[in-house]
Amino acid sequence: MPASYFPISILQNGIKLTTEPPRGLKANLKRSFLDINDEYLDTCTKREIFHKLTFGLCYFHAII
């Protein structure tokens, strides 16, 4: 969306990049979980709750 406070020349000379989201819920979940490793999941002191929250967030993100 155009904005008066942002120079148009930067938009015209910039690199445009898009990524196609994976198709389907399963593919979306796989893509989200590829970025999460076991070390990250085990850093929290309440592991079981953190795992459930992470899955819920990934699931929510995959649906939207």
Secondary structure, 3 states (H helix, E strand, C coil): CCCCCCCHHHHHHCCCCCCCCCCCHHHHHHHHHHCCCHHHHCCCCCHHHHHHHHHHHHHHHHHC
